[in-house]
Amino acid sequence: MKENLDAVLFDFDGTLVQIDIDFKQMRQGIINLGQEYGIIPETGLYVLESLEYIFTGLLEKDPKLAREFRQRAENLIIDIEVKASAKATAMPGVENTLRELNNKGIKIGIVTRNCRAGVLKSTQVADLVYDILLTRDDVLQVKPHPGHLTDALNLMKSRAEEAIMVGNHAMDIIAGKRAKMKTAAVLTTHSEDDFMEVQPDYIMPGIPGLLDIL
């Protein structure tokens, strides 16, 4: 079934490009920093959430120390992201699909929890076409908070009911649903079973599948 939509929001890492970011190293680095400052994040938190957990705990004790921790933690994360971004490659069929969407007049946005410096480097290396980019540096609240997506839609002058969120993680689908958008999961890094609980509107093996519905 063809959807009458005028905008697509894409996750970045794992959806549009393959980047070998060492999240294990990143997460452990944040934990080690937290230990230096006497706070260990709760088990199971994502990297950015672990950073915020430690920062908030320090803020209650010593705001200056909290700011120092945040700066060190952000530098650690950015360093890992930017180094990995230099070797980014587009996922199969992504360049042609984005150009085809662009030719159809469909607006293209990228919403990612990655840093702007790393994403810009990756988009240049992978030669990606898009209209707007909102990284974690550009918004107050990142995915799965819907504000990350609604900020992008506002910049694109698009309505949620006329847009679709595409990603490789359940977090992307949750964010899309919270923003009242259509959602599509791509099975580039996870299996179909990983999306059963969040129930995306579409499940595709890769980004080219979008051309069948738009």
Beta strands, then each sheet from edge to edge (+ up, - down):
strand 1: 7-10
strand 2: 17-18
strand 3: 89-90
strand 4: 107-111
strand 5: 132-134
strand 6: 163-167
strand 7: 182-186
strand 8: 202-204
sheet 1: 5+ 4+ 1+ 6+ 7+ 8+
sheet 2: 2+ 3-
end
